[in-house]
């Protein structure tokens, strides 16, 4: 379990500075949205680096737009490290699993070619990230960037 928590912490933290994220095992049970939000927050709060990075806007900027030529001073080394946090959450919490009772990837609502169904794993994980970021901002309103 400690190894699994370490892998998730590394994934959440986004350590790697441009390297592909390591594959992460599945959590092992299907939590609902509130359960996943609580679990992610608890894991982040245990990791000082992860906490700083989740609170730092630089962590969320897409890496291809981070050219040092465009920024003075240049972006920090960890810039863009959480761009794919949604994917890690989807995989770790089994949101794509067909038997997950909280998500649905097949029979979903689509409007004008866009999947709008809140049960779709992409939309589900997006809400989780948004809720975690909002809750962390409330808990740490004066946090220092990583």
KOLNU-913802 format. One record per residue: residue number from 1; x, y, z of N, C-alpha, C in turn. Coordinates in steps of 0.1 Angstrom, whole numbers. Layout:
N
+-----+-------+-------+-------+-------+-------+-------+-------+-------+-------+
: seq :   nxx :   nyy :   nzz :  caxx :  cayy :  cazz :   cxx :   cyy :   czz :
+-----+-------+-------+-------+-------+-------+-------+-------+-------+-------+
: NUM :     X :     Y :     Z :     X :     Y :     Z :     X :     Y :     Z :
...
+-----+-------+-------+-------+-------+-------+-------+-------+-------+-------+
// end
This chain:
146
+-----+-------+-------+-------+-------+-------+-------+-------+-------+-------+
: seq :   nxx :   nyy :   nzz :  caxx :  cayy :  cazz :   cxx :   cyy :   czz :
+-----+-------+-------+-------+-------+-------+-------+-------+-------+-------+
:   1 :     8 :   -12 :     0 :     0 :     0 :     0 :     9 :    13 :     0 :
:   2 :    20 :    12 :     7 :    29 :    24 :     8 :    34 :    27 :    -6 :
:   3 :    38 :    16 :   -14 :    43 :    18 :   -27 :    32 :    24 :   -36 :
:   4 :    20 :    20 :   -35 :     9 :    25 :   -43 :     7 :    40 :   -39 :
:   5 :     7 :    43 :   -26 :     5 :    57 :   -22 :    17 :    66 :   -28 :
:   6 :    29 :    61 :   -28 :    40 :    68 :   -33 :    38 :    70 :   -48 :
:   7 :    34 :    60 :   -56 :    31 :    62 :   -70 :    21 :    73 :   -72 :
:   8 :    10 :    73 :   -65 :    -1 :    83 :   -67 :     5 :    96 :   -63 :
:   9 :    12 :    97 :   -52 :    18 :   110 :   -48 :    27 :   116 :   -59 :
:  10 :    35 :   107 :   -65 :    43 :   112 :   -76 :    35 :   116 :   -88 :
:  11 :    24 :   109 :   -91 :    16 :   112 :  -102 :     9 :   125 :   -99 :
:  12 :     3 :   127 :   -87 :    -4 :   139 :   -84 :     6 :   151 :   -83 :
:  13 :    17 :   149 :   -78 :    27 :   159 :   -77 :    32 :   163 :   -91 :
:  14 :    32 :   154 :  -101 :    37 :   157 :  -114 :    52 :   158 :  -115 :
:  15 :    59 :   151 :  -106 :    73 :   151 :  -107 :    78 :   144 :  -120 :
:  16 :    88 :   149 :  -126 :    93 :   143 :  -138 :    98 :   153 :  -148 :
:  17 :    93 :   165 :  -147 :    98 :   176 :  -155 :    98 :   172 :  -170 :
:  18 :    86 :   169 :  -175 :    85 :   165 :  -189 :    86 :   151 :  -192 :
:  19 :    89 :   142 :  -183 :    89 :   128 :  -185 :    75 :   123 :  -185 :
:  20 :    73 :   112 :  -192 :    60 :   105 :  -192 :    57 :   101 :  -177 :
:  21 :    44 :   102 :  -173 :    41 :    97 :  -159 :    42 :    82 :  -159 :
:  22 :    46 :    77 :  -147 :    46 :    63 :  -145 :    32 :    57 :  -144 :
:  23 :    31 :    45 :  -149 :    18 :    38 :  -148 :    15 :    36 :  -133 :
:  24 :     2 :    37 :  -130 :    -2 :    36 :  -116 :   -13 :    25 :  -115 :
:  25 :   -12 :    17 :  -105 :   -22 :     7 :  -102 :   -35 :    13 :   -99 :
:  26 :   -46 :     5 :  -100 :   -59 :    10 :   -97 :   -61 :    10 :   -82 :
:  27 :   -68 :    19 :   -77 :   -71 :    21 :   -62 :   -77 :     8 :   -56 :
:  28 :   -86 :     2 :   -64 :   -91 :   -11 :   -59 :  -105 :   -11 :   -55 :
:  29 :  -112 :     0 :   -54 :  -126 :     1 :   -52 :  -131 :    14 :   -58 :
:  30 :  -144 :    14 :   -60 :  -151 :    25 :   -67 :  -156 :    35 :   -57 :
:  31 :  -149 :    46 :   -56 :  -154 :    57 :   -47 :  -163 :    66 :   -55 :
:  32 :  -173 :    72 :   -48 :  -181 :    82 :   -55 :  -173 :    95 :   -56 :
:  33 :  -179 :   105 :   -63 :  -172 :   118 :   -65 :  -167 :   124 :   -52 :
:  34 :  -175 :   125 :   -42 :  -171 :   131 :   -29 :  -160 :   123 :   -23 :
:  35 :  -161 :   110 :   -24 :  -150 :   101 :   -18 :  -137 :   103 :   -25 :
:  36 :  -137 :   105 :   -38 :  -125 :   107 :   -46 :  -119 :   120 :   -42 :
:  37 :  -127 :   131 :   -42 :  -122 :   144 :   -38 :  -116 :   144 :   -24 :
:  38 :  -122 :   137 :   -15 :  -117 :   137 :    -1 :  -104 :   129 :    -1 :
:  39 :  -103 :   118 :    -8 :   -91 :   110 :    -9 :   -79 :   118 :   -15 :
:  40 :   -82 :   124 :   -26 :   -71 :   132 :   -33 :   -66 :   143 :   -24 :
:  41 :   -75 :   150 :   -18 :   -71 :   161 :    -8 :   -63 :   156 :     3 :
:  42 :   -67 :   145 :     9 :   -59 :   139 :    20 :   -45 :   135 :    15 :
:  43 :   -44 :   129 :     3 :   -31 :   125 :    -2 :   -22 :   137 :    -5 :
:  44 :   -28 :   148 :   -10 :   -20 :   160 :   -14 :   -16 :   166 :    -1 :
:  45 :   -24 :   167 :     9 :   -21 :   174 :    22 :    -9 :   167 :    29 :
:  46 :    -7 :   154 :    26 :     4 :   147 :    32 :    17 :   149 :    25 :
:  47 :    17 :   156 :    14 :    29 :   157 :     6 :    31 :   172 :     3 :
:  48 :    41 :   178 :    10 :    44 :   192 :     9 :    46 :   197 :    -5 :
:  49 :    54 :   190 :   -13 :    57 :   194 :   -27 :    44 :   193 :   -35 :
:  50 :    36 :   183 :   -33 :    24 :   181 :   -41 :    14 :   193 :   -38 :
:  51 :    13 :   196 :   -25 :     5 :   207 :   -21 :     9 :   220 :   -27 :
:  52 :    21 :   223 :   -27 :    26 :   236 :   -33 :    23 :   236 :   -48 :
:  53 :    25 :   224 :   -54 :    23 :   224 :   -69 :     8 :   225 :   -72 :
:  54 :     0 :   219 :   -65 :   -15 :   220 :   -68 :   -19 :   234 :   -66 :
:  55 :   -13 :   242 :   -57 :   -17 :   255 :   -55 :   -11 :   265 :   -64 :
:  56 :    -1 :   261 :   -72 :     7 :   270 :   -80 :     1 :   270 :   -94 :
:  57 :    -4 :   282 :   -99 :   -10 :   282 :  -113 :     0 :   278 :  -124 :
:  58 :    13 :   279 :  -122 :    23 :   274 :  -132 :    21 :   259 :  -134 :
:  59 :    17 :   252 :  -124 :    16 :   237 :  -126 :     5 :   233 :  -136 :
:  60 :    -4 :   242 :  -138 :   -16 :   239 :  -147 :   -15 :   244 :  -161 :
:  61 :    -4 :   251 :  -164 :    -2 :   257 :  -177 :     3 :   246 :  -187 :
:  62 :    -3 :   246 :  -199 :     1 :   235 :  -209 :    16 :   238 :  -213 :
:  63 :    24 :   227 :  -212 :    39 :   229 :  -214 :    43 :   235 :  -227 :
:  64 :    35 :   233 :  -238 :    39 :   238 :  -251 :    38 :   253 :  -251 :
:  65 :    32 :   259 :  -242 :    31 :   274 :  -242 :    40 :   280 :  -232 :
:  66 :    50 :   272 :  -227 :    59 :   277 :  -216 :    73 :   281 :  -221 :
:  67 :    73 :   285 :  -233 :    86 :   289 :  -239 :    93 :   300 :  -230 :
:  68 :   106 :   297 :  -226 :   113 :   307 :  -218 :   115 :   320 :  -225 :
:  69 :   114 :   320 :  -239 :   115 :   332 :  -246 :   103 :   342 :  -244 :
:  70 :    92 :   336 :  -241 :    80 :   344 :  -239 :    78 :   349 :  -224 :
:  71 :    86 :   344 :  -215 :    84 :   347 :  -201 :    97 :   353 :  -195 :
:  72 :    96 :   363 :  -188 :   108 :   369 :  -181 :   103 :   372 :  -167 :
:  73 :   107 :   365 :  -157 :   116 :   354 :  -157 :   110 :   341 :  -163 :
:  74 :   118 :   331 :  -167 :   113 :   319 :  -173 :   104 :   311 :  -163 :
:  75 :    96 :   303 :  -168 :    87 :   295 :  -159 :    96 :   286 :  -150 :
:  76 :    90 :   282 :  -139 :    98 :   272 :  -130 :    98 :   259 :  -136 :
:  77 :   108 :   250 :  -131 :   110 :   237 :  -137 :    97 :   228 :  -136 :
:  78 :    89 :   231 :  -126 :    77 :   222 :  -125 :    65 :   227 :  -133 :
:  79 :    67 :   238 :  -141 :    56 :   243 :  -149 :    50 :   232 :  -158 :
:  80 :    36 :   232 :  -158 :    29 :   222 :  -166 :    29 :   208 :  -160 :
:  81 :    34 :   206 :  -148 :    35 :   192 :  -142 :    21 :   186 :  -139 :
:  82 :    11 :   194 :  -138 :    -2 :   188 :  -135 :   -13 :   189 :  -146 :
:  83 :    -8 :   192 :  -158 :   -17 :   193 :  -170 :   -25 :   180 :  -172 :
:  84 :   -18 :   169 :  -169 :   -25 :   156 :  -171 :   -30 :   149 :  -158 :
:  85 :   -32 :   157 :  -148 :   -37 :   152 :  -135 :   -50 :   145 :  -137 :
:  86 :   -59 :   150 :  -145 :   -72 :   144 :  -148 :   -70 :   129 :  -152 :
:  87 :   -60 :   127 :  -161 :   -58 :   113 :  -166 :   -54 :   104 :  -155 :
:  88 :   -45 :   109 :  -146 :   -40 :   100 :  -135 :   -52 :    97 :  -126 :
:  89 :   -61 :   106 :  -123 :   -72 :   104 :  -115 :   -82 :    94 :  -121 :
:  90 :   -84 :    95 :  -134 :   -93 :    86 :  -141 :   -87 :    71 :  -140 :
:  91 :   -74 :    70 :  -142 :   -68 :    57 :  -141 :   -68 :    51 :  -127 :
:  92 :   -63 :    59 :  -118 :   -61 :    54 :  -104 :   -74 :    50 :   -98 :
:  93 :   -85 :    58 :  -100 :   -98 :    55 :   -94 :  -107 :    47 :  -102 :
:  94 :  -102 :    41 :  -113 :  -110 :    32 :  -122 :  -122 :    38 :  -128 :
:  95 :  -121 :    51 :  -132 :  -133 :    58 :  -138 :  -136 :    52 :  -152 :
:  96 :  -127 :    46 :  -159 :  -130 :    40 :  -172 :  -135 :    26 :  -171 :
:  97 :  -134 :    20 :  -159 :  -139 :     6 :  -158 :  -154 :     5 :  -161 :
:  98 :  -158 :    -5 :  -169 :  -171 :    -6 :  -173 :  -181 :    -9 :  -161 :
:  99 :  -176 :   -15 :  -150 :  -184 :   -18 :  -139 :  -184 :    -8 :  -128 :
: 100 :  -178 :     4 :  -131 :  -178 :    15 :  -121 :  -192 :    21 :  -120 :
: 101 :  -199 :    20 :  -109 :  -213 :    25 :  -108 :  -214 :    40 :  -109 :
: 102 :  -203 :    48 :  -108 :  -204 :    62 :  -108 :  -201 :    69 :  -121 :
: 103 :  -196 :    61 :  -131 :  -193 :    66 :  -144 :  -199 :    58 :  -155 :
: 104 :  -200 :    64 :  -167 :  -205 :    57 :  -179 :  -198 :    63 :  -191 :
: 105 :  -192 :    54 :  -199 :  -185 :    59 :  -211 :  -192 :    55 :  -224 :
: 106 :  -202 :    47 :  -224 :  -208 :    42 :  -236 :  -221 :    50 :  -239 :
: 107 :  -231 :    49 :  -231 :  -244 :    55 :  -234 :  -245 :    69 :  -227 :
: 108 :  -238 :    79 :  -233 :  -237 :    92 :  -227 :  -244 :   102 :  -236 :
: 109 :  -248 :   113 :  -229 :  -254 :   125 :  -236 :  -243 :   132 :  -244 :
: 110 :  -247 :   135 :  -257 :  -238 :   143 :  -266 :  -247 :   154 :  -272 :
: 111 :  -241 :   166 :  -271 :  -248 :   178 :  -277 :  -238 :   184 :  -287 :
: 112 :  -243 :   185 :  -299 :  -234 :   192 :  -310 :  -221 :   185 :  -311 :
: 113 :  -220 :   172 :  -309 :  -207 :   165 :  -310 :  -198 :   166 :  -298 :
: 114 :  -203 :   172 :  -287 :  -196 :   173 :  -275 :  -202 :   164 :  -264 :
: 115 :  -194 :   156 :  -257 :  -200 :   148 :  -246 :  -202 :   157 :  -234 :
: 116 :  -215 :   158 :  -231 :  -219 :   167 :  -220 :  -223 :   160 :  -207 :
: 117 :  -223 :   147 :  -209 :  -228 :   138 :  -198 :  -219 :   139 :  -186 :
: 118 :  -224 :   142 :  -174 :  -215 :   144 :  -162 :  -210 :   130 :  -158 :
: 119 :  -215 :   119 :  -162 :  -211 :   106 :  -159 :  -199 :   101 :  -167 :
: 120 :  -196 :   108 :  -178 :  -184 :   104 :  -186 :  -171 :   106 :  -178 :
: 121 :  -162 :    96 :  -178 :  -150 :    97 :  -170 :  -142 :   110 :  -172 :
: 122 :  -141 :   116 :  -184 :  -134 :   128 :  -186 :  -141 :   140 :  -179 :
: 123 :  -154 :   141 :  -179 :  -161 :   151 :  -172 :  -161 :   149 :  -157 :
: 124 :  -162 :   136 :  -153 :  -161 :   133 :  -139 :  -148 :   137 :  -133 :
: 125 :  -137 :   133 :  -140 :  -124 :   136 :  -134 :  -121 :   151 :  -135 :
: 126 :  -127 :   158 :  -145 :  -125 :   173 :  -145 :  -132 :   180 :  -133 :
: 127 :  -143 :   175 :  -130 :  -150 :   181 :  -118 :  -142 :   178 :  -105 :
: 128 :  -136 :   166 :  -104 :  -128 :   163 :   -93 :  -116 :   172 :   -91 :
: 129 :  -109 :   174 :  -102 :   -98 :   183 :  -102 :  -102 :   198 :   -98 :
: 130 :  -113 :   202 :  -104 :  -118 :   216 :  -101 :  -122 :   217 :   -86 :
: 131 :  -129 :   206 :   -81 :  -133 :   207 :   -67 :  -121 :   206 :   -57 :
: 132 :  -111 :   198 :   -61 :   -99 :   197 :   -52 :   -92 :   210 :   -52 :
: 133 :   -90 :   216 :   -64 :   -83 :   229 :   -65 :   -90 :   240 :   -56 :
: 134 :  -104 :   240 :   -57 :  -112 :   250 :   -50 :  -111 :   247 :   -35 :
: 135 :  -111 :   235 :   -31 :  -110 :   232 :   -16 :   -96 :   235 :   -11 :
: 136 :   -86 :   232 :   -19 :   -72 :   235 :   -14 :   -70 :   250 :   -13 :
: 137 :   -76 :   258 :   -23 :   -75 :   272 :   -22 :   -82 :   278 :   -10 :
: 138 :   -93 :   272 :    -5 :   -99 :   276 :     7 :   -91 :   273 :    19 :
: 139 :   -85 :   261 :    19 :   -77 :   256 :    31 :   -64 :   264 :    32 :
: 140 :   -58 :   268 :    20 :   -45 :   274 :    20 :   -46 :   287 :    12 :
: 141 :   -53 :   297 :    17 :   -55 :   309 :     9 :   -42 :   317 :     6 :
: 142 :   -32 :   316 :    15 :   -19 :   323 :    13 :    -8 :   314 :    10 :
: 143 :   -10 :   303 :     3 :     1 :   294 :     0 :    11 :   300 :    -9 :
: 144 :    23 :   295 :    -7 :    35 :   300 :   -15 :    36 :   290 :   -26 :
: 145 :    39 :   295 :   -38 :    41 :   287 :   -50 :    53 :   277 :   -48 :
: 146 :    53 :   266 :   -55 :    63 :   256 :   -54 :    77 :   262 :   -58 :
+-----+-------+-------+-------+-------+-------+-------+-------+-------+-------+
// end
